[in-house]
Amino acid sequence: SKYNVVNPDLVVNRYGADTMRMYEMFLGPLEQFKPWNTQGIDGVFKFLRKYWNLSHNEGGEFEVTSDEPSEASYKTLHKTLKKIATDIDSLSFNTSVSAFMICLNELTAHGANQRKIIEPLTIALSPFAPHICEEIWEKLGYQDGISYAEFPEVNEAFLTENSFEYPVSINGKMRIKIPFPVNAEKDHIEEQVLKNEVVQKWLDGKSPKKVIVVPNRIVNIVV
C-alpha cells in the first residue's frame, strides 16, 4: 500500500543471489529493524568478485597451487574461522560478513591462492554465499556438494603471537616501532632499541636519563 516493496528478483538479476543473501545479513542483527538501502550492496558484490579472483588468474583461469601458505596467511585464515564459528552460533551474521571482508583483503595482499587456504575458506563462506562456493568447490575437484563438508577446525597455534611490535617513545612522543619476541628480556630490548639508527637520530648524541621497558607494551626513553 505504501509502494515501498523492493522486488528481490531485480536485485538478484543485477548482482546475483549470493550478493543479495550476504547483503541482507550484512545490514545488521537479524532481530533488529533495518531500513532497506542498496547503496552498500556494491561492497558485497565486489567482495564476492575478489573471493573469485583469489583462485583465478588474470586470464580468468582457475589457479590454485599446492604450495605451503605463509604463516601470515594461516593466521588470517584461522583467526577468521574462529570468528565465523562463534558468530554462527550466536546468529551474528553481519559481523561474520565484516570478518570475511577483512580476511579476504589480507589474503589478497598475501597472494594466498594455495589449496590449504582456498578450501577451508570456501567451506566457511558457503553458508553465506552457497552458489559461488559450490562452483569453487567443484573446481577444487570435489564431486559431493559442499554442504557435506565439515567446518574446518581452528588451529590455535596460528593464533599465538610470537612477536610484539614495541612502540618506542622518546620524551613522550612515539618515534618508531620495533618488533621483538614476546619472551625477550628487558635488557636485550633496551640494548637493541638504543642501537637503532632512528632512535640514535632522535637522541642526537645525548645519553638517556632513563629507559623504561614495559614487556609487550611500550619502550619509553627519557632524555
N, C-alpha and C positions, 0 to 999 in steps of 0.2 A: 504493500500500500504506500510505502514511502519511497519506492523506486530506488532503493539503496542496496539491492542484491547484486553481487558480483557472480557472474556465471563462471564456475571453475573451468569449464571447457575452454573458454577464451584464454585463460592463464596457461592451461596445460598445452594448448596448441602453440603458444608462443614460446614458453620456457620449458615445457616437459613436466611430466607428473612428479618426478623426483624433486624438481625445484620447488614446485608448489607445496609438496609434502613437507620438505625441510623448512620452507619459509613459514608455514603455519606453526611449526614447532618453535622457530626462531623468534616469533613475535612476543613470546613471554610464557609464564607459567600457565599450564592447562586450566587451572581453576579460576584464573583471573579474566576479567573482561578486557578484550583487546580490540581497539578500532582497526579496521582493515585499511592498510596503506601499502600500495605496491611500490613505493619509492625505493624501498630497500631490497626488493626481490632480485635486482641485478647482482647484488653482492653474493647471494646464494647461488645464482646461475654461474657466476664467474668462479666460485669455489668448486663447483662440480666439474667445470671445464678444466680447472687447474688439477683436480684429482685425476681426471682422464689423461691429461698431458704428462703426469708423473710417470705413467707406464707406457707412454707413446713418444717416439722421437719426433723431430721437426717435420719429417716426411709423413707423419700420421701412422707409421707402422708400430705395432705392439713391440715393445722392447723392455724386457725385464731380465736382469742379469742374476747369475748365481753367486756373485761376489759377496764377500762379507761386508755388511754395513759398518759404518763408522760408529764409534761409541756415542757420539752426539746424536746420531740418527736413532740408535737403540733407546737412548734416554728420552728423546722426544716421543717415540712410539709408546713406550711403556708408561710414561707419565700420562699420556692421553688415554691409554687403555684403562688405567686405574680410575681416571676421572669419569670416563664414559660408564664404566661398570657401576660406579657409585650413583651417577646421575640417573641411570636407567632404573635402578632400584627405587629411587625417590621420585621418579617421573619428571625429573628436571631436564626436559629435552632441550629447552632453549639454551641452557649453559653447555649442553653437550655439543650443540652446533657451533657455539663460540669456540669450544675446545678443539673441535675438528679444524676450524679455520686457522687457529694459531698453529696447530700441528702441521698442517699442510704447507703453511708459509715457511716453517722451519725445515721441513723435509725437502721442499723445492730448493731452498738455499743450499742444502747439503747435496743436491742431485741424487736423492735416495730412490733409485729405481730398482733396488735389489728385491728379490722374491721374499726374503725374510722380513722385509718392511711392507711391501705391497700386499702380501697375502693376509697377515693379521689385520692390517689397516682396513682392507676390504671387508673382512668379516665383521669388524666392529662398526663399520659405516653402513652395512647392509640393512639393518632395521630402519635406518633413516632414509636411505636412497636405494631401495631394493633393485630397481631396474638397471641402473648403470653398474651397480656392484655385481649383479648376476652376469652381466656381459663380460666384465673384467674377470670374474671367477671362471667363466668358460674359457676365456683366452689363456688363463693360467693352466689350463689342461684338465679341469675337473668336469666330470660328467654328471655327478649328483648335484642337485641345486645347492646354493649357498646356505639355504635355510637349515640344512642338515649339518652344517659345520659348527663345531663347538667354539664358544667365545674364547679368544686367546688368553692364556694365563699371563698375569703380570709378573715380571721378574724384578723383584725389589732390588736386586744387585745393581741394576742400571739406574736406580733412583737415589742411590747413596752418593753424596757429594764427596769427591776425593780431594778437591781443592777449594780454596776460597780466595776471592779477589779482594784484597785489603785496600780500602781507600786510605791514602796517605795524606794527612793534613799537616800543613806547616803553618804554625801560628793561627790555627783555627780555620784555614782555607784549604780545601781539598785540591791537591795538585796532580795526583796520579793514582792509578790503581795498579797494584802488583799482586799477581797470584802466588799463593804458597799452599803446600799440602796442609790439609786440615789439622794434621798432628805435628806440624812444625813447631819447634821450640822457640820461645820468645827471643832468646839470644841470637839464634840464627836469623830470625825475621829482622831484628834490629840491625844486625850486621849487613845483611843484603840490601835493606832499604837505604842505609846510609851510603852504600856503594853505588846506588842507582844514579845514572847520569842526570836525570831530570831532578832528582832530589838534590844532587850536588849543585846544580844550577841555581836552585832556589835558596840553598844555604849560602851561596856566594862566598865560600871560603870560611864561613863562621862555624864555630863548634856549637852543636845544640846543647842547651841547658838541660833538657830533659827529653827522653824518648819514651812514650807510653804505648805499650803494645797490649791491646785487648784481644785475646785469642778469638779468631774467627769473627771479628767485629771491625776493628779500626786500628790504625797506627797514627799517633799524634806526636808531632815533633814541635818542641818549643825552643825557639832560638832567642 
